[in-house]
Amino acid sequence: MRATAVKIFSLSSALALLLQGCLSINLKQMLPEIRTYDLNASSFEITQCAKPLTEVRLISILSADLFNTKEIVFKAQDGQITHGKHQKWIDLPRNMLKTMFMQEAQKACLGVALPPYGAGAPTYAVRFTILSFSLLEKENSTYRAEFALGYDISVKGDSHSGVIIKHENISSLENKTTKTSKDGNQDFQESAIQSLQHVSEQAMQEAIFLIKKAIEAQSVSPLKK
């Protein structure tokens, strides 16, 4: 009797495992493939700089709650917010933007200091805030990428703040046959990601240009007095 019960239990366990395996396979077949992307499409490069790097403290990179997500954000003309079904970011935008800032700063011969900092007030510092990072619906169901970056640059106590806004139409990318079907068309998905990468890089390059401009203006200002 006991042996029979053991056999029944063993068969039940084996059947349960078999069904679980089949269920897992079916779920994998049913679930859509989700592609993950990095905001930084380029890589770090060694830059030959004529002078020692000017060090800038990166105080913080904040983000509006709406964009503090790994999801790709779509914003309709009526303000409705949806997310991409088949693509995600590998990390939060603010974290990826920190890497991008360090990457682009190195190319521009700027050093970046991260916490913890040494004692004393920083000579040069910057704060960023992601105000918009999404795909905006336009007329005729077309889309454009939008990246809005708030900045606060501090140079020896003097503050310079503003907002950098970059746009790019999804269909403007070269060598792409783009159909505006955000849920199912792979060409559109890849073009949308590339546009978001591009506008982010453009905004960061402009921010670094403004940092260098502020540093240079401060360095020559005593000569004008």
N, CA and C atoms as a LAMMPS dump frame, in Angstrom:
ITEM: TIMESTEP
0
ITEM: NUMBER OF ATOMS
675
ITEM: BOX BOUNDS ff ff ff
-5.0000000000000000e+02 5.0000000000000000e+02
-5.0000000000000000e+02 5.0000000000000000e+02
-5.0000000000000000e+02 5.0000000000000000e+02
ITEM: ATOMS id mol type element x y z
1 1 1 N 0.83 -1.208 0
2 1 2 C 0 0 0
3 1 3 C 0.866 1.26 0
4 2 1 N 1.887 1.197 0.869
5 2 2 C 2.798 2.34 0.956
6 2 3 C 3.573 2.516 -0.348
7 3 1 N 4.008 1.385 -0.935
8 3 2 C 4.757 1.433 -2.201
9 3 3 C 3.893 2.017 -3.315
10 4 1 N 2.624 1.651 -3.321
11 4 2 C 1.706 2.185 -4.334
12 4 3 C 1.546 3.695 -4.188
13 5 1 N 1.439 4.145 -2.935
14 5 2 C 1.298 5.584 -2.675
15 5 3 C 2.532 6.347 -3.126
16 6 1 N 3.707 5.747 -2.896
17 6 2 C 4.963 6.384 -3.31
18 6 3 C 5.02 6.498 -4.828
19 7 1 N 4.614 5.421 -5.531
20 7 2 C 4.612 5.439 -6.994
21 7 3 C 3.662 6.505 -7.53
22 8 1 N 2.479 6.591 -6.918
23 8 2 C 1.496 7.589 -7.355
24 8 3 C 2.041 8.998 -7.147
25 9 1 N 2.686 9.206 -5.98
26 9 2 C 3.273 10.519 -5.679
27 9 3 C 4.373 10.869 -6.682
28 10 1 N 5.196 9.875 -7.012
29 10 2 C 6.294 10.094 -7.962
30 10 3 C 5.761 10.436 -9.346
31 11 1 N 4.727 9.693 -9.776
32 11 2 C 4.122 9.97 -11.074
33 11 3 C 3.483 11.357 -11.109
34 12 1 N 2.839 11.723 -9.998
35 12 2 C 2.205 13.046 -9.922
36 12 3 C 3.246 14.154 -9.999
37 13 1 N 4.364 13.943 -9.291
38 13 2 C 5.44 14.947 -9.311
39 13 3 C 6.03 15.084 -10.704
40 14 1 N 6.25 13.941 -11.366
41 14 2 C 6.815 13.966 -12.713
42 14 3 C 5.868 14.66 -13.683
43 15 1 N 4.565 14.363 -13.543
44 15 2 C 3.568 14.986 -14.411
45 15 3 C 3.515 16.493 -14.187
46 16 1 N 3.608 16.899 -12.908
47 16 2 C 3.578 18.329 -12.587
48 16 3 C 4.775 19.05 -13.187
49 17 1 N 5.95 18.424 -13.08
50 17 2 C 7.156 19.021 -13.66
51 17 3 C 7.054 19.116 -15.177
52 18 1 N 6.484 18.066 -15.8
53 18 2 C 6.314 18.062 -17.246
54 18 3 C 5.378 19.173 -17.688
55 19 1 N 4.259 19.319 -16.969
56 19 2 C 3.295 20.363 -17.3
57 19 3 C 3.894 21.75 -17.093
58 20 1 N 4.699 21.885 -16.023
59 20 2 C 5.345 23.164 -15.751
60 20 3 C 6.307 23.533 -16.875
61 21 1 N 7.042 22.523 -17.355
62 21 2 C 7.97 22.764 -18.459
63 21 3 C 7.249 23.165 -19.723
64 22 1 N 6.15 22.482 -20.02
65 22 2 C 5.36 22.818 -21.213
66 22 3 C 4.781 24.224 -21.105
67 23 1 N 4.313 24.57 -19.882
68 23 2 C 3.744 25.898 -19.668
69 23 3 C 4.794 26.976 -19.874
70 24 1 N 6.005 26.726 -19.372
71 24 2 C 7.088 27.704 -19.529
72 24 3 C 7.428 27.907 -20.995
73 25 1 N 7.483 26.803 -21.755
74 25 2 C 7.788 26.892 -23.184
75 25 3 C 6.697 27.659 -23.915
76 26 1 N 5.43 27.369 -23.576
77 26 2 C 4.318 28.051 -24.234
78 26 3 C 4.319 29.546 -23.924
79 27 1 N 4.641 29.887 -22.652
80 27 2 C 4.682 31.294 -22.273
81 27 3 C 5.777 32.029 -23.029
82 28 1 N 6.936 31.379 -23.178
83 28 2 C 8.038 31.99 -23.923
84 28 3 C 7.651 32.227 -25.376
85 29 1 N 6.887 31.271 -25.935
86 29 2 C 6.461 31.414 -27.32
87 29 3 C 5.407 32.503 -27.476
88 30 1 N 4.565 32.673 -26.447
89 30 2 C 3.484 33.643 -26.513
90 30 3 C 3.96 35.065 -26.228
91 31 1 N 4.915 35.227 -25.295
92 31 2 C 5.364 36.551 -24.91
93 31 3 C 6.185 37.182 -26.032
94 32 1 N 5.954 38.466 -26.329
95 32 2 C 6.724 39.13 -27.386
96 32 3 C 8.171 39.35 -26.952
97 33 1 N 9.052 39.39 -27.923
98 33 2 C 10.459 39.653 -27.624
99 33 3 C 10.625 41.112 -27.212
100 34 1 N 11.337 41.341 -26.113
101 34 2 C 11.598 42.693 -25.637
102 34 3 C 13.078 42.993 -25.828
103 35 1 N 13.362 44.004 -26.62
104 35 2 C 14.742 44.397 -26.872
105 35 3 C 15.147 45.479 -25.871
106 36 1 N 16.369 45.389 -25.369
107 36 2 C 16.873 46.396 -24.439
108 36 3 C 17.971 47.209 -25.117
109 37 1 N 17.981 48.503 -24.826
110 37 2 C 18.912 49.422 -25.48
111 37 3 C 19.627 50.284 -24.45
112 38 1 N 20.842 50.694 -24.821
113 38 2 C 21.602 51.655 -24.038
114 38 3 C 21.455 53.02 -24.696
115 39 1 N 21.376 54.054 -23.884
116 39 2 C 21.283 55.401 -24.435
117 39 3 C 22.574 55.797 -25.145
118 40 1 N 23.687 55.202 -24.717
119 40 2 C 24.991 55.532 -25.286
120 40 3 C 25.325 54.555 -26.406
121 41 1 N 25.14 54.995 -27.633
122 41 2 C 25.438 54.127 -28.771
123 41 3 C 26.929 54.121 -29.087
124 42 1 N 27.638 55.172 -28.685
125 42 2 C 29.078 55.256 -28.948
126 42 3 C 29.854 54.72 -27.746
127 43 1 N 31.173 54.75 -27.835
128 43 2 C 32.022 54.212 -26.771
129 43 3 C 33.02 55.264 -26.313
130 44 1 N 33.692 54.987 -25.198
131 44 2 C 34.714 55.9 -24.702
132 44 3 C 35.892 55.925 -25.673
133 45 1 N 36.451 57.107 -25.851
134 45 2 C 37.592 57.275 -26.743
135 45 3 C 38.722 57.992 -26.008
136 46 1 N 39.953 57.659 -26.361
137 46 2 C 41.111 58.349 -25.798
138 46 3 C 41.313 59.649 -26.567
139 47 1 N 41.287 60.767 -25.837
140 47 2 C 41.435 62.078 -26.458
141 47 3 C 42.758 62.702 -26.03
142 48 1 N 43.519 63.178 -26.989
143 48 2 C 44.777 63.865 -26.696
144 48 3 C 44.469 65.337 -26.403
145 49 1 N 44.694 65.751 -25.166
146 49 2 C 44.389 67.117 -24.75
147 49 3 C 45.682 67.902 -24.55
148 50 1 N 45.697 69.144 -25.03
149 50 2 C 46.903 69.97 -24.946
150 50 3 C 47.194 70.416 -23.519
151 51 1 N 46.154 70.569 -22.699
152 51 2 C 46.317 71.042 -21.325
153 51 3 C 45.746 70.006 -20.359
154 52 1 N 46.131 70.094 -19.067
155 52 2 C 45.513 69.22 -18.063
156 52 3 C 43.999 69.42 -18.043
157 53 1 N 43.269 68.356 -17.764
158 53 2 C 41.81 68.429 -17.786
159 53 3 C 41.284 69.343 -16.685
160 54 1 N 40.358 70.212 -17.058
161 54 2 C 39.631 71.004 -16.066
162 54 3 C 38.571 70.112 -15.437
163 55 1 N 38.56 70.062 -14.105
164 55 2 C 37.65 69.141 -13.419
165 55 3 C 36.331 69.825 -13.084
166 56 1 N 35.243 69.164 -13.445
167 56 2 C 33.893 69.652 -13.167
168 56 3 C 33.188 68.64 -12.275
169 57 1 N 32.604 69.124 -11.196
170 57 2 C 31.846 68.232 -10.315
171 57 3 C 30.436 68.021 -10.866
172 58 1 N 30.07 66.774 -11.034
173 58 2 C 28.691 66.444 -11.396
174 58 3 C 27.924 66.254 -10.094
175 59 1 N 27.172 67.268 -9.708
176 59 2 C 26.471 67.241 -8.422
177 59 3 C 25.319 66.241 -8.447
178 60 1 N 24.504 66.303 -9.485
179 60 2 C 23.356 65.392 -9.555
180 60 3 C 22.758 65.413 -10.952
181 61 1 N 22.049 64.328 -11.265
182 61 2 C 21.182 64.271 -12.445
183 61 3 C 19.819 63.803 -11.951
184 62 1 N 18.862 64.693 -11.977
185 62 2 C 17.509 64.378 -11.54
186 62 3 C 16.62 64.159 -12.763
187 63 1 N 15.436 63.638 -12.507
188 63 2 C 14.51 63.373 -13.604
189 63 3 C 13.084 63.592 -13.134
190 64 1 N 12.27 64.171 -14
191 64 2 C 10.835 64.216 -13.725
192 64 3 C 10.327 62.784 -13.567
193 65 1 N 9.383 62.579 -12.638
194 65 2 C 8.914 61.222 -12.32
195 65 3 C 8.449 60.457 -13.554
196 66 1 N 7.823 61.146 -14.476
197 66 2 C 7.291 60.503 -15.681
198 66 3 C 8.377 59.797 -16.478
199 67 1 N 9.593 60.34 -16.431
200 67 2 C 10.686 59.795 -17.245
201 67 3 C 11.703 59.018 -16.412
202 68 1 N 11.381 58.786 -15.151
203 68 2 C 12.262 58.003 -14.282
204 68 3 C 11.888 56.524 -14.393
205 69 1 N 11.996 55.995 -15.595
206 69 2 C 11.571 54.629 -15.887
207 69 3 C 12.421 54.064 -17.015
208 70 1 N 12.49 52.746 -17.088
209 70 2 C 13.192 52.086 -18.19
210 70 3 C 12.299 51.938 -19.418
211 71 1 N 11.016 52.249 -19.264
212 71 2 C 10.077 52.137 -20.381
213 71 3 C 10.296 53.27 -21.387
214 72 1 N 10.012 52.983 -22.664
215 72 2 C 10.025 54.023 -23.69
216 72 3 C 8.697 54.766 -23.608
217 73 1 N 8.75 56.07 -23.386
218 73 2 C 7.538 56.856 -23.145
219 73 3 C 7.023 57.457 -24.453
220 74 1 N 5.743 57.21 -24.735
221 74 2 C 5.053 57.815 -25.874
222 74 3 C 4.024 58.807 -25.33
223 75 1 N 3.964 59.97 -25.944
224 75 2 C 2.991 60.98 -25.524
225 75 3 C 2.129 61.367 -26.715
226 76 1 N 0.826 61.101 -26.605
227 76 2 C -0.108 61.403 -27.69
228 76 3 C -0.425 62.896 -27.716
229 77 1 N -1.084 63.327 -28.788
230 77 2 C -1.425 64.742 -28.929
231 77 3 C -2.371 65.212 -27.836
232 78 1 N -3.194 64.305 -27.309
233 78 2 C -4.122 64.685 -26.243
234 78 3 C -3.499 64.544 -24.855
235 79 1 N -2.204 64.222 -24.797
236 79 2 C -1.519 64.1 -23.518
237 79 3 C -1.495 62.701 -22.935
238 80 1 N -2.152 61.748 -23.59
239 80 2 C -2.16 60.38 -23.077
240 80 3 C -0.753 59.786 -23.123
241 81 1 N -0.375 59.106 -22.048
242 81 2 C 0.948 58.496 -21.934
243 81 3 C 0.83 56.983 -22.085
244 82 1 N 1.62 56.419 -22.989
245 82 2 C 1.714 54.966 -23.132
246 82 3 C 3.195 54.603 -23.183
247 83 1 N 3.457 53.298 -23.165
248 83 2 C 4.839 52.83 -23.172
249 83 3 C 5.042 51.814 -24.293
250 84 1 N 6.257 51.764 -24.815
251 84 2 C 6.588 50.81 -25.86
252 84 3 C 6.442 49.381 -25.369
253 85 1 N 5.936 48.513 -26.231
254 85 2 C 5.678 47.124 -25.841
255 85 3 C 6.872 46.21 -26.084
256 86 1 N 7.741 46.573 -27
257 86 2 C 8.785 45.639 -27.424
258 86 3 C 10.201 46.144 -27.189
259 87 1 N 10.35 47.29 -26.536
260 87 2 C 11.685 47.817 -26.303
261 87 3 C 11.736 48.54 -24.957
262 88 1 N 12.895 48.444 -24.311
263 88 2 C 13.124 49.111 -23.029
264 88 3 C 14.566 49.596 -22.982
265 89 1 N 14.813 50.519 -22.059
266 89 2 C 16.184 50.923 -21.778
267 89 3 C 16.814 49.938 -20.811
268 90 1 N 18.115 49.779 -20.897
269 90 2 C 18.826 48.853 -20.026
270 90 3 C 18.936 49.404 -18.607
271 91 1 N 18.808 50.724 -18.461
272 91 2 C 18.931 51.375 -17.158
273 91 3 C 18.038 52.606 -17.149
274 92 1 N 17.934 53.258 -15.997
275 92 2 C 17.163 54.493 -15.918
276 92 3 C 17.863 55.584 -16.734
277 93 1 N 17.102 56.462 -17.388
278 93 2 C 17.717 57.5 -18.216
279 93 3 C 18.746 58.35 -17.472
280 94 1 N 18.485 58.693 -16.21
281 94 2 C 19.435 59.545 -15.476
282 94 3 C 20.766 58.842 -15.262
283 95 1 N 20.743 57.525 -15.092
284 95 2 C 21.995 56.784 -14.935
285 95 3 C 22.753 56.696 -16.258
286 96 1 N 22.027 56.461 -17.335
287 96 2 C 22.672 56.392 -18.649
288 96 3 C 23.21 57.759 -19.063
289 97 1 N 22.49 58.814 -18.654
290 97 2 C 22.936 60.162 -19
291 97 3 C 24.233 60.513 -18.266
292 98 1 N 24.403 59.999 -17.067
293 98 2 C 25.655 60.235 -16.332
294 98 3 C 26.836 59.656 -17.096
295 99 1 N 26.664 58.447 -17.613
296 99 2 C 27.724 57.834 -18.416
297 99 3 C 27.979 58.644 -19.681
298 100 1 N 26.895 59.107 -20.315
299 100 2 C 27.045 59.911 -21.529
300 100 3 C 27.791 61.206 -21.239
301 101 1 N 27.485 61.847 -20.108
302 101 2 C 28.162 63.091 -19.75
303 101 3 C 29.659 62.861 -19.575
304 102 1 N 30.029 61.802 -18.877
305 102 2 C 31.441 61.492 -18.674
306 102 3 C 32.124 61.181 -20.005
307 103 1 N 31.407 60.496 -20.855
308 103 2 C 31.936 60.108 -22.167
309 103 3 C 32.191 61.322 -23.054
310 104 1 N 31.201 62.212 -23.134
311 104 2 C 31.327 63.4 -23.974
312 104 3 C 32.285 64.419 -23.357
313 105 1 N 32.335 64.485 -22.028
314 105 2 C 33.256 65.408 -21.362
315 105 3 C 34.701 65.034 -21.656
316 106 1 N 34.977 63.739 -21.657
317 106 2 C 36.333 63.283 -21.958
318 106 3 C 36.748 63.695 -23.368
319 107 1 N 35.821 63.574 -24.31
320 107 2 C 36.116 63.985 -25.687
321 107 3 C 36.417 65.481 -25.767
322 108 1 N 35.784 66.259 -24.868
323 108 2 C 35.952 67.715 -24.861
324 108 3 C 37.062 68.16 -23.907
325 109 1 N 37.856 67.206 -23.422
326 109 2 C 38.98 67.505 -22.518
327 109 3 C 38.516 68.137 -21.21
328 110 1 N 37.417 67.614 -20.668
329 110 2 C 36.942 67.987 -19.339
330 110 3 C 36.986 66.758 -18.449
331 111 1 N 37.443 66.934 -17.208
332 111 2 C 37.391 65.854 -16.241
333 111 3 C 36.098 65.936 -15.453
334 112 1 N 35.574 64.803 -15.013
335 112 2 C 34.323 64.763 -14.25
336 112 3 C 34.6 64.152 -12.885
337 113 1 N 34.241 64.876 -11.837
338 113 2 C 34.385 64.386 -10.465
339 113 3 C 33.021 63.935 -9.959
340 114 1 N 32.977 62.737 -9.386
341 114 2 C 31.743 62.175 -8.842
342 114 3 C 31.858 62.072 -7.323
343 115 1 N 30.726 62.021 -6.608
344 115 2 C 30.782 61.868 -5.149
345 115 3 C 31.492 60.571 -4.765
346 116 1 N 32.133 60.548 -3.584
347 116 2 C 32.279 61.649 -2.607
348 116 3 C 33.352 62.637 -3.033
349 117 1 N 33.089 63.911 -2.747
350 117 2 C 34.023 64.954 -3.129
351 117 3 C 34.961 65.275 -1.975
352 118 1 N 36.024 66.003 -2.309
353 118 2 C 36.928 66.494 -1.283
354 118 3 C 36.331 67.698 -0.57
355 119 1 N 37.052 68.197 0.417
356 119 2 C 36.568 69.348 1.182
357 119 3 C 36.66 70.612 0.337
358 120 1 N 35.833 71.583 0.7
359 120 2 C 35.871 72.865 0.006
360 120 3 C 34.825 72.982 -1.078
361 121 1 N 34.478 74.22 -1.386
362 121 2 C 33.486 74.481 -2.433
363 121 3 C 34.083 74.177 -3.805
364 122 1 N 33.286 73.629 -4.703
365 122 2 C 33.818 73.299 -6.035
366 122 3 C 34.06 74.557 -6.868
367 123 1 N 35.115 74.535 -7.657
368 123 2 C 35.371 75.649 -8.576
369 123 3 C 34.385 75.609 -9.735
370 124 1 N 34.171 74.406 -10.255
371 124 2 C 33.237 74.212 -11.364
372 124 3 C 32.307 73.045 -11.021
373 125 1 N 31.015 73.252 -11.211
374 125 2 C 30.042 72.201 -10.895
375 125 3 C 28.84 72.326 -11.827
376 126 1 N 28.118 71.218 -11.965
377 126 2 C 26.938 71.229 -12.832
378 126 3 C 25.881 70.289 -12.269
379 127 1 N 24.634 70.701 -12.447
380 127 2 C 23.47 69.871 -12.109
381 127 3 C 22.602 69.757 -13.357
382 128 1 N 22.034 68.579 -13.549
383 128 2 C 21.141 68.367 -14.688
384 128 3 C 19.78 67.87 -14.201
385 129 1 N 18.734 68.189 -14.964
386 129 2 C 17.394 67.654 -14.713
387 129 3 C 16.772 67.261 -16.051
388 130 1 N 16.349 66.004 -16.154
389 130 2 C 15.661 65.543 -17.366
390 130 3 C 14.207 66.007 -17.29
391 131 1 N 13.836 66.929 -18.155
392 131 2 C 12.486 67.494 -18.159
393 131 3 C 11.564 66.786 -19.15
394 132 1 N 12.14 66.264 -20.216
395 132 2 C 11.353 65.512 -21.2
396 132 3 C 12.265 64.519 -21.901
397 133 1 N 11.751 63.311 -22.085
398 133 2 C 12.521 62.249 -22.747
399 133 3 C 11.501 61.271 -23.305
400 134 1 N 10.954 61.609 -24.483
401 134 2 C 9.807 60.837 -24.967
402 134 3 C 9.674 60.944 -26.478
403 135 1 N 8.722 60.172 -26.994
404 135 2 C 8.351 60.205 -28.404
405 135 3 C 6.987 60.876 -28.499
406 136 1 N 6.946 62.018 -29.16
407 136 2 C 5.734 62.824 -29.231
408 136 3 C 4.971 62.544 -30.518
409 137 1 N 3.673 62.327 -30.373
410 137 2 C 2.83 62.123 -31.55
411 137 3 C 2.558 63.463 -32.226
412 138 1 N 2.691 63.472 -33.541
413 138 2 C 2.379 64.669 -34.32
414 138 3 C 1.155 64.371 -35.192
415 139 1 N 0.941 65.216 -36.183
416 139 2 C -0.181 64.997 -37.094
417 139 3 C 0.076 63.772 -37.963
418 140 1 N -1.004 63.17 -38.428
419 140 2 C -0.946 61.994 -39.309
420 140 3 C -0.239 60.81 -38.659
421 141 1 N -0.338 60.723 -37.342
422 141 2 C 0.229 59.596 -36.582
423 141 3 C 1.736 59.451 -36.779
424 142 1 N 2.417 60.564 -37.007
425 142 2 C 3.878 60.531 -37.061
426 142 3 C 4.423 60.934 -35.691
427 143 1 N 5.687 60.64 -35.48
428 143 2 C 6.291 60.888 -34.17
429 143 3 C 7.611 61.627 -34.316
430 144 1 N 7.991 62.289 -33.238
431 144 2 C 9.321 62.876 -33.157
432 144 3 C 9.873 62.666 -31.75
433 145 1 N 11.185 62.516 -31.679
434 145 2 C 11.85 62.347 -30.393
435 145 3 C 12.071 63.717 -29.759
436 146 1 N 11.865 63.785 -28.453
437 146 2 C 12.086 65.036 -27.722
438 146 3 C 12.952 64.771 -26.499
439 147 1 N 13.962 65.62 -26.321
440 147 2 C 14.787 65.564 -25.113
441 147 3 C 14.971 66.986 -24.612
442 148 1 N 14.53 67.242 -23.385
443 148 2 C 14.677 68.559 -22.762
444 148 3 C 15.504 68.392 -21.495
445 149 1 N 16.611 69.115 -21.434
446 149 2 C 17.562 68.971 -20.334
447 149 3 C 17.76 70.31 -19.633
448 150 1 N 17.353 70.369 -18.371
449 150 2 C 17.628 71.547 -17.566
450 150 3 C 19.042 71.467 -17.005
451 151 1 N 19.719 72.598 -16.935
452 151 2 C 21.091 72.597 -16.422
453 151 3 C 21.315 73.788 -15.496
454 152 1 N 22.225 73.609 -14.571
455 152 2 C 22.663 74.68 -13.671
456 152 3 C 24.178 74.563 -13.552
457 153 1 N 24.889 75.463 -14.207
458 153 2 C 26.348 75.446 -14.232
459 153 3 C 26.861 76.471 -13.229
460 154 1 N 27.719 76.036 -12.32
461 154 2 C 28.299 76.92 -11.312
462 154 3 C 29.79 77.084 -11.585
463 155 1 N 30.215 78.336 -11.764
464 155 2 C 31.628 78.649 -12.007
465 155 3 C 32.084 79.645 -10.941
466 156 1 N 32.828 79.141 -9.954
467 156 2 C 33.321 79.966 -8.844
468 156 3 C 32.191 80.764 -8.195
469 157 1 N 31.078 80.091 -7.969
470 157 2 C 29.949 80.708 -7.289
471 157 3 C 28.945 81.372 -8.199
472 158 1 N 29.315 81.665 -9.433
473 158 2 C 28.368 82.259 -10.386
474 158 3 C 27.572 81.156 -11.076
475 159 1 N 26.247 81.306 -11.075
476 159 2 C 25.377 80.262 -11.622
477 159 3 C 24.853 80.648 -13.005
478 160 1 N 24.849 79.674 -13.897
479 160 2 C 24.295 79.839 -15.244
480 160 3 C 23.301 78.697 -15.456
481 161 1 N 22.033 79.025 -15.62
482 161 2 C 21.016 77.977 -15.753
483 161 3 C 20.179 78.19 -17.006
484 162 1 N 19.561 77.118 -17.452
485 162 2 C 18.722 77.185 -18.637
486 162 3 C 18.204 75.812 -19.011
487 163 1 N 17.595 75.718 -20.176
488 163 2 C 17.027 74.461 -20.67
489 163 3 C 17.476 74.262 -22.114
490 164 1 N 17.962 73.069 -22.407
491 164 2 C 18.333 72.683 -23.77
492 164 3 C 17.242 71.76 -24.305
493 165 1 N 16.685 72.083 -25.457
494 165 2 C 15.6 71.286 -26.038
495 165 3 C 16.022 70.812 -27.428
496 166 1 N 15.9 69.511 -27.652
497 166 2 C 16.259 68.931 -28.941
498 166 3 C 15.108 68.072 -29.458
499 167 1 N 14.864 68.177 -30.769
500 167 2 C 13.834 67.366 -31.425
501 167 3 C 14.417 66.696 -32.663
502 168 1 N 13.841 65.568 -33.012
503 168 2 C 14.196 64.914 -34.277
504 168 3 C 13.012 64.086 -34.753
505 169 1 N 12.593 64.324 -35.993
506 169 2 C 11.528 63.515 -36.573
507 169 3 C 12.025 62.092 -36.773
508 170 1 N 11.187 61.123 -36.464
509 170 2 C 11.602 59.724 -36.593
510 170 3 C 11.946 59.405 -38.037
511 171 1 N 11.187 59.936 -38.973
512 171 2 C 11.397 59.623 -40.384
513 171 3 C 12.594 60.34 -40.985
514 172 1 N 13.26 61.205 -40.212
515 172 2 C 14.379 61.965 -40.761
516 172 3 C 15.668 61.168 -40.802
517 173 1 N 15.688 60.006 -40.176
518 173 2 C 16.897 59.197 -40.177
519 173 3 C 17.174 58.658 -41.572
520 174 1 N 18.43 58.652 -41.955
521 174 2 C 18.807 58.179 -43.277
522 174 3 C 18.738 56.658 -43.356
523 175 1 N 18.485 56.174 -44.562
524 175 2 C 18.497 54.735 -44.848
525 175 3 C 17.481 53.964 -44.005
526 176 1 N 16.357 54.598 -43.697
527 176 2 C 15.315 53.924 -42.929
528 176 3 C 13.983 54.048 -43.658
529 177 1 N 13.297 52.92 -43.808
530 177 2 C 11.936 52.942 -44.327
531 177 3 C 11.021 52.821 -43.129
532 178 1 N 10.507 53.945 -42.669
533 178 2 C 9.824 53.985 -41.386
534 178 3 C 8.314 54.044 -41.557
535 179 1 N 7.635 53.148 -40.913
536 179 2 C 6.185 53.187 -40.839
537 179 3 C 5.818 53.526 -39.405
538 180 1 N 4.828 54.368 -39.23
539 180 2 C 4.514 54.853 -37.9
540 180 3 C 3.558 53.915 -37.187
541 181 1 N 4.018 52.73 -36.896
542 181 2 C 3.267 51.779 -36.088
543 181 3 C 4.106 51.466 -34.861
544 182 1 N 3.863 52.192 -33.777
545 182 2 C 4.745 52.105 -32.619
546 182 3 C 4.671 50.763 -31.914
547 183 1 N 3.623 49.961 -32.169
548 183 2 C 3.467 48.697 -31.457
549 183 3 C 4.096 47.518 -32.18
550 184 1 N 4.158 47.559 -33.502
551 184 2 C 4.574 46.345 -34.178
552 184 3 C 5.656 46.461 -35.22
553 185 1 N 5.989 47.657 -35.679
554 185 2 C 6.931 47.782 -36.777
555 185 3 C 8.348 47.925 -36.253
556 186 1 N 9.206 46.978 -36.606
557 186 2 C 10.569 46.967 -36.08
558 186 3 C 11.376 48.151 -36.599
559 187 1 N 11.16 48.542 -37.861
560 187 2 C 11.867 49.699 -38.404
561 187 3 C 11.569 50.946 -37.585
562 188 1 N 10.29 51.119 -37.248
563 188 2 C 9.912 52.288 -36.448
564 188 3 C 10.569 52.235 -35.082
565 189 1 N 10.535 51.071 -34.444
566 189 2 C 11.103 50.94 -33.103
567 189 3 C 12.584 51.281 -33.091
568 190 1 N 13.333 50.748 -34.054
569 190 2 C 14.769 51.004 -34.107
570 190 3 C 15.05 52.473 -34.416
571 191 1 N 14.269 53.057 -35.311
572 191 2 C 14.451 54.463 -35.649
573 191 3 C 14.129 55.36 -34.461
574 192 1 N 13.092 54.992 -33.713
575 192 2 C 12.715 55.778 -32.537
576 192 3 C 13.823 55.762 -31.496
577 193 1 N 14.394 54.599 -31.246
578 193 2 C 15.493 54.488 -30.287
579 193 3 C 16.681 55.322 -30.747
580 194 1 N 17.025 55.218 -32.019
581 194 2 C 18.164 55.972 -32.542
582 194 3 C 17.931 57.475 -32.444
583 195 1 N 16.698 57.908 -32.664
584 195 2 C 16.391 59.334 -32.545
585 195 3 C 16.535 59.806 -31.103
586 196 1 N 16.064 59.008 -30.153
587 196 2 C 16.219 59.365 -28.741
588 196 3 C 17.694 59.409 -28.351
589 197 1 N 18.468 58.462 -28.855
590 197 2 C 19.91 58.475 -28.594
591 197 3 C 20.547 59.734 -29.174
592 198 1 N 20.124 60.082 -30.372
593 198 2 C 20.723 61.217 -31.082
594 198 3 C 20.418 62.536 -30.393
595 199 1 N 19.152 62.777 -30.038
596 199 2 C 18.798 64.055 -29.405
597 199 3 C 19.424 64.17 -28.018
598 200 1 N 19.568 63.05 -27.316
599 200 2 C 20.222 63.07 -26.002
600 200 3 C 21.687 63.449 -26.144
601 201 1 N 22.347 62.857 -27.126
602 201 2 C 23.761 63.157 -27.364
603 201 3 C 23.945 64.618 -27.771
604 202 1 N 23.058 65.121 -28.631
605 202 2 C 23.133 66.522 -29.051
606 202 3 C 22.977 67.462 -27.857
607 203 1 N 22.015 67.161 -26.985
608 203 2 C 21.781 68.004 -25.812
609 203 3 C 22.986 67.99 -24.878
610 204 1 N 23.565 66.819 -24.664
611 204 2 C 24.717 66.721 -23.776
612 204 3 C 25.93 67.435 -24.362
613 205 1 N 26.129 67.328 -25.661
614 205 2 C 27.238 68.041 -26.302
615 205 3 C 27.065 69.55 -26.172
616 206 1 N 25.824 70.021 -26.295
617 206 2 C 25.573 71.456 -26.128
618 206 3 C 25.811 71.878 -24.683
619 207 1 N 25.414 71.037 -23.726
620 207 2 C 25.64 71.346 -22.31
621 207 3 C 27.133 71.467 -22.018
622 208 1 N 27.921 70.566 -22.564
623 208 2 C 29.375 70.609 -22.357
624 208 3 C 29.974 71.848 -23.021
625 209 1 N 29.459 72.22 -24.179
626 209 2 C 29.905 73.456 -24.834
627 209 3 C 29.639 74.659 -23.931
628 210 1 N 28.462 74.689 -23.29
629 210 2 C 28.112 75.798 -22.404
630 210 3 C 28.996 75.811 -21.16
631 211 1 N 29.33 74.625 -20.649
632 211 2 C 30.23 74.543 -19.489
633 211 3 C 31.601 75.115 -19.846
634 212 1 N 32.14 74.695 -20.973
635 212 2 C 33.456 75.182 -21.395
636 212 3 C 33.419 76.693 -21.666
637 213 1 N 32.318 77.156 -22.24
638 213 2 C 32.175 78.583 -22.519
639 213 3 C 32.164 79.384 -21.219
640 214 1 N 31.449 78.876 -20.197
641 214 2 C 31.393 79.565 -18.903
642 214 3 C 32.757 79.577 -18.224
643 215 1 N 33.485 78.465 -18.323
644 215 2 C 34.824 78.385 -17.731
645 215 3 C 35.775 79.357 -18.42
646 216 1 N 35.718 79.399 -19.739
647 216 2 C 36.604 80.291 -20.495
648 216 3 C 36.276 81.757 -20.22
649 217 1 N 34.975 82.073 -20.104
650 217 2 C 34.577 83.454 -19.824
651 217 3 C 35.073 83.891 -18.452
652 218 1 N 35.028 82.985 -17.487
653 218 2 C 35.495 83.313 -16.138
654 218 3 C 37.009 83.491 -16.103
655 219 1 N 37.71 82.702 -16.895
656 219 2 C 39.173 82.755 -16.86
657 219 3 C 39.725 84.038 -17.472
658 220 1 N 38.991 84.661 -18.388
659 220 2 C 39.464 85.9 -19.017
660 220 3 C 38.85 87.145 -18.388
661 221 1 N 37.813 86.983 -17.56
662 221 2 C 37.128 88.146 -16.991
663 221 3 C 38.028 89.029 -16.137
664 222 1 N 38.99 88.502 -15.344
665 222 2 C 39.847 89.391 -14.563
666 222 3 C 40.66 90.339 -15.431
667 223 1 N 40.962 89.932 -16.681
668 223 2 C 41.751 90.771 -17.568
669 223 3 C 40.964 91.985 -18.043
670 224 1 N 39.637 91.849 -17.979
671 224 2 C 38.795 92.944 -18.461
672 224 3 C 38.597 94.019 -17.405
673 225 1 N 38.905 93.674 -16.157
674 225 2 C 38.653 94.627 -15.081
675 225 3 C 39.809 95.619 -14.963
